[in-house]
Amino acid sequence: MTLRMTVNKDVPTFPLHTVIMPGGKLELQIFEQRYLEMIKQCLKEQRSFLVVLIKSGAEVGDTPDIYSSGVLVTIVDFYQLKNGLLGIQIQAAEKVRIETTSIAAGGLMLAETDALAPEIDVVLPDEYFELAELLRQLIMHPSIDKLHLLIDYESAVCVSSRLVEWLPLEREVKQELFELSDPLSRLERIDEEVQRMQGYLDA
């Protein structure tokens, strides 16, 4: 049974074609006026906003169709990019279930959310040692290395979460993995996906 934690109303929402798990970091480029205003308010009020995967539609322009669960994030850094646009780095905190959405003046999506219970962590089983090694290789990529992620390679939650973010999986698969509440079940699914990818490459 899903534990109902806390309810938040009118949560500013940023639909993306990206899945981020609790503890993860992501860099974003902000240029639409609705999101510039959202970031300004979130910084002023030290408030979180919601990141959710787009089911259909685009990140820019009209309101897309989104999935029913996402993650609350906080802004940990902001800066001007070389192209003059605003860049931010966000860090994900807790998963939430989206109950309802509405559109505010200016086109910003707002959501009413229920917080979901944190996952219960366990020590990474020996059978998934190779997945931890794969993660060690992934985070050496410059685009990931610059995020300065703190990785606990003995944590089933941490290893499975970071692999969801950085493995080249279909977005729908990432969302399915995001929605799992058991890190061991997630690791099992990830292992299946990795073996499938390796089989395709070896064929």
C-alpha positions in Angstrom: 0.0 0.0 0.0 1.3 3.5 -0.9 1.8 5.6 2.2 0.2 9.1 1.9 2.7 11.5 3.4 2.1 15.2 2.8 0.0 17.2 0.3 1.4 20.2 -1.5 -0.8 22.4 -3.6 0.1 24.8 -6.5 3.5 23.2 -7.0 5.3 24.9 -9.9 5.9 22.1 -12.5 8.6 21.7 -15.1 7.8 18.9 -17.6 10.9 17.4 -19.2 12.0 14.6 -21.5 14.3 13.5 -18.7 13.9 11.3 -15.6 15.7 12.3 -12.4 15.7 10.2 -9.3 15.9 11.4 -5.7 19.5 12.4 -4.9 20.3 13.0 -8.6 21.5 16.3 -10.1 20.7 17.8 -13.5 21.7 21.0 -15.3 19.0 22.9 -17.2 19.0 25.8 -19.6 16.1 28.2 -18.9 14.7 30.5 -21.6 10.9 30.5 -21.6 9.4 33.4 -19.7 7.1 31.2 -17.6 10.1 29.2 -16.3 12.3 32.2 -15.8 9.6 33.6 -13.6 9.2 30.2 -11.8 13.0 30.0 -11.1 13.0 33.6 -9.8 10.1 32.9 -7.4 11.6 29.6 -6.3 15.0 31.3 -5.5 13.2 34.1 -3.7 11.1 31.8 -1.6 13.6 29.0 -1.3 10.9 26.8 -2.8 11.0 23.4 -4.6 9.5 22.8 -8.0 8.3 19.6 -9.6 10.1 17.8 -12.5 8.0 15.2 -14.3 8.5 13.2 -17.5 6.5 14.2 -20.6 4.3 11.4 -21.9 3.5 13.2 -25.2 4.2 16.7 -26.4 7.2 19.0 -26.3 9.2 20.8 -23.6 8.6 24.1 -25.3 5.3 25.7 -26.1 1.9 24.1 -25.5 1.2 22.2 -22.3 2.3 18.5 -22.7 0.7 15.3 -21.4 2.7 14.1 -18.4 3.0 11.1 -16.2 1.3 10.8 -12.8 4.5 10.8 -10.7 7.5 13.0 -10.5 10.1 14.4 -8.1 10.5 17.6 -6.2 13.8 19.4 -6.8 15.7 22.3 -5.3 18.0 24.7 -7.1 21.5 24.3 -5.9 23.3 26.7 -8.3 22.5 29.2 -11.0 24.7 31.0 -13.5 24.7 32.7 -16.9 25.6 30.5 -19.8 27.9 31.4 -22.6 24.9 32.0 -24.8 23.6 34.5 -22.4 20.8 32.3 -21.1 20.1 31.3 -17.5 21.6 27.9 -16.4 20.6 26.2 -13.2 21.7 23.0 -11.4 18.9 21.1 -9.6 19.0 18.3 -7.1 16.1 15.9 -6.7 14.6 15.3 -3.2 11.5 13.2 -2.9 9.1 11.4 -5.2 5.5 12.5 -5.4 2.3 11.4 -6.9 0.5 14.0 -9.0 -3.2 14.3 -8.1 -4.3 17.2 -10.2 -2.8 19.9 -12.5 -3.9 23.3 -13.6 -2.5 26.1 -15.8 -1.7 29.4 -14.2 -1.6 32.8 -16.0 1.5 32.8 -18.2 1.2 29.1 -19.0 3.0 27.6 -16.0 1.6 24.2 -15.0 0.8 23.8 -11.3 0.2 20.5 -9.5 -1.3 19.2 -6.3 1.0 16.4 -5.1 1.2 13.7 -2.5 4.6 12.8 -1.1 5.5 9.2 -1.4 7.4 7.2 1.2 11.2 7.1 0.8 12.6 3.8 -0.4 14.0 1.4 2.1 17.7 1.0 1.3 19.7 -2.2 1.5 23.3 -3.1 0.8 24.0 -3.8 -2.8 23.8 -7.6 -3.4 27.0 -9.2 -4.7 25.1 -10.3 -7.8 24.9 -6.7 -9.0 28.6 -5.9 -8.5 29.0 -5.5 -12.3 26.2 -2.9 -12.3 28.2 -0.9 -9.7 31.3 -1.2 -11.9 29.3 0.0 -14.9 28.2 3.0 -12.9 31.8 3.8 -12.1 32.5 3.9 -15.8 29.5 6.1 -16.6 30.2 8.8 -14.1 33.7 9.4 -15.6 31.9 11.0 -18.6 32.6 14.7 -18.5 29.0 15.7 -18.5 28.3 13.6 -15.4 31.7 14.1 -13.7 31.1 17.9 -13.5 28.0 17.3 -11.4 30.2 16.1 -8.5 27.8 13.4 -7.5 28.4 11.6 -4.2 28.0 7.9 -5.0 27.6 5.2 -2.4 28.4 2.0 -4.3 27.2 -0.2 -1.5 23.7 1.4 -1.6 21.1 -0.4 -3.7 19.0 2.8 -3.8 22.0 5.0 -4.9 23.4 2.6 -7.5 20.0 1.8 -9.1 18.9 5.5 -9.1 22.0 6.8 -10.8 21.9 4.0 -13.4 18.3 4.9 -14.2 19.4 8.5 -14.9 22.6 7.8 -16.9 22.0 4.5 -18.8 20.8 5.0 -22.4 17.3 3.6 -21.8 14.0 4.5 -23.4 12.3 7.3 -21.5 9.3 5.0 -20.9 11.5 2.4 -19.4 13.2 5.0 -17.1 9.8 6.1 -15.9 8.8 2.5 -15.1 12.0 2.1 -13.1 11.4 5.4 -11.4 7.9 4.2 -10.3 9.3 1.1 -8.6 9.6 1.5 -4.8 11.9 -1.4 -4.2 15.6 -0.9 -5.2 16.2 -4.6 -5.6 13.3 -4.9 -8.1 14.8 -1.9 -9.9 18.3 -3.5 -10.0 16.8 -6.7 -11.4 15.0 -4.8 -14.2 18.2 -2.7 -14.9 20.3 -5.9 -15.1 17.8 -7.3 -17.6 18.0 -4.1 -19.7 21.8 -4.1 -19.6 22.0 -7.7 -20.7 19.5 -7.0 -23.5 21.7 -4.1 -24.7 24.8 -6.2 -24.5 23.2 -9.0 -26.5 22.2 -6.5 -29.2 25.7 -5.1 -29.4 27.2 -8.6 -29.5 24.8 -9.8 -32.2 
